[in-house]
């Protein structure tokens, strides 16, 4: 059957337009490969059209006006041992604030929620909370753990298994919350003191020191720690997910669905994406399990 003229252009305009901002990410992350996987996850649903930039300094409101969502895979450092963060200029920061505050959406992916001395207060307010190694934030040495959906009825998590396991990922306890944040916690992990009784912990790059050398005296130890939340920022919507260190996590069904739904929710305030049907012959559909036109 012959397609109507310009049908492809019309369909493209109906998709949610995403700008993935990246470029400076701690080198233990294969960020360019991860970026392409994030793009594939989103576009496989048929709901998104993703563009990637590694140069955001100097960007203005006009630079963002064609987009519905900004996705950040950017933490501002080359190595964790570097105390300084390299961010964008004030013009680019203001463009982000205006974009989200005016009613659009932003997603902070994995280490993008890292904080440093140069992190603007308004940026933290937009995230809701961040991870600061200088004020008590730490890296749990255990890489394999259970994630719990603390709110299994939110549109982002509805219909997913409440408890699920991931391997080889980061657990980053102790969130620095902005006093004006309005976070809604979606997922947590349990930060056990027993996890820290291993050789080689704490690593050299950790500025935070143990109280009296005792892991049991660390702040918020033996508590559930948030790894995914939403936040309100003026008229806009924010989704933060702190796990996603490597490919194995991205391939988990629960993570995939949470991520694409979190992006849709941040962009629109609603969720239309369902959990992929993995029954019958659909089990033959390869990751990322959706069967959109970009598959």
Beta strands, then each sheet from edge to edge (+ up, - down):
strand 1: 16-21
strand 2: 48-53
strand 3: 69-72
strand 4: 105-109
strand 5: 129-130
strand 6: 145-149
strand 7: 163-166
strand 8: 176-177
strand 9: 184-191
strand 10: 223-233
strand 11: 236-241
sheet 1: 2+ 1+ 3+ 4+ 11+ 10- 9+ 6- 7+
sheet 2: 5+ 8-
end
